[in-house]
Amino acid sequence: MEECACLCGVGSSRCRPCRQECQRPALTAAADGKPALAPAEKHVEADTAAGCCAGSGGIANPMPPPAPPRCSLQDLPVELLVEIFASLPGTDLASLAQACTKFHHILHTDSIWRRRCREEFGVGENLQNLEIGMSYREVYAKLFHPYRHILGLWQLDNFYRTLLNVVVDGLCITGWRYRPSLDSHVDDPMHFKPSFRIRLTERKSATVECMEGLDSRPHHGHMQILKDRFTTRCKMTDHQADSLTWLWGGQRWVLVKEDSLTYRRLYLPPSHPDDLIRPGLFQGNCDTFGLTIAILSFHGKYARVTRVTGTAKALEIHLMRRIQLRNGEIFRNFNELRVVQEIDEQVIRERQQQQEKGTEESQGHGWQSPAQPSVGEFGAAAAEEQPVPFVLPVGVRSRLHNYPRTCRMCFYGVDTVTDTFFEFTFTSRLPGVFILFDENHFGFIWLKAQYFFLYRRVQNTFQNVEAPSPQAFLEMLKNIQQQWWSSWWT
């Protein structure tokens, strides 16, 4: 009887007698004087039995449920497809155009590519097409997409390095070259002049135009793009970059012209909540040729100021060797800086011992990856530290006088200067005091040179400067010094 009840629940025709047999207890109960089941209750009881049978492995219903209506992307209205395609990355639209003829025709809608140019490259909505009648689709496919890899911040790879900021200017790509003046101050914004421009011509092809020279008239140039670097060339001779080159035969310095310029990509340092201050670009007055730009980054127990313009120098700050301020103010005269000399002698002894033991820090810096936390106690303390009065110690020279008058913390640091004479390389260590004034200013006092210079955070904003990984940023720092010396000898 139980087996029969299970088969009844699936609606088999051979189970009709059994269904009557299943209802017999209910009829008997009615004959005994109890209320019989109503027709609606009998229907619910049958549905319950059917569910029981189906759950216990009964025979499936020979009539399957109707299939849902088939919906294809191609059946959507064209207006909706245009909105969907416009929200996709431009790099995916080329493959989508090959899916079918309908998609291919829809992707010729210029509003799709106008939105991609706006969201991916910052092209304003109020800009009109070029006078040559170029569509946004052609601008994206022939200009922005092929040259997207050169957008960002770059360093000129020659004797006296400078910066290049490549951005999208309207419906063109422009390279702006950093041009500091001798009378610029650290508080002044960075000044850039156009170096080259890439635009579409009447032939609907991208053309590189050099904009260097006395009159800055655009003229034809050439560009070669490689991984993380590119080279520009120009046949004009009245404005090509100057560099100092040592002539072996004449044994004198001469001024020569370069026929090409090579740029290497720069990344801004990643930040961590425990950093002493927010890392980034700073502008300083420590170069005899004018202002210099440096990158402040944090690496665990150390911080590093890497100069990316001007001469090659590297400032290393030991965050674990803080110099306590005395009597509520910093050093009043140069003689009180002898504590820095004592710390420097201790550092030299410790590194000599480490070299004897063969530890990793004997390699020089002992940096950590920027991904690892910095010394958090200093980051928190810098925000809570009460400023104290600051005046340059007597005997310390400086070219500026409008430096901050209060400071928060001081650390021992070493400025490393590398010089080369013929085939011999000499490295000079200049210990001193790293002075943190506030979130946007820091300075350094050379102990032996008795000189003070100041850095201020760069207020300019840059795009496409994020490092793909902390390791990529660290590798860039290590290559900057090597690039400078290789460009010197070539």
Beta strands, then each sheet from edge to edge (+ up, - down):
strand 1: 152-156
strand 2: 163-169
strand 3: 172-178
strand 4: 192-200
strand 5: 206-210
strand 6: 219-220
strand 7: 222-226
strand 8: 229-233
strand 9: 242-247
strand 10: 252-257
strand 11: 260-265
strand 12: 280-287
strand 13: 290-299
strand 14: 302-307
strand 15: 313-322
strand 16: 388-389
strand 17: 406-407
strand 18: 409-421
strand 19: 424-438
strand 20: 441-446
strand 21: 451-457
sheet 1: 6+ 5- 4+ 3- 2+ 1- 11+ 8- 7+
sheet 2: 9+ 10-
sheet 3: 12+ 13- 14+ 15- 18+ 19- 20+ 21- 12+
sheet 4: 16+ 17-
end
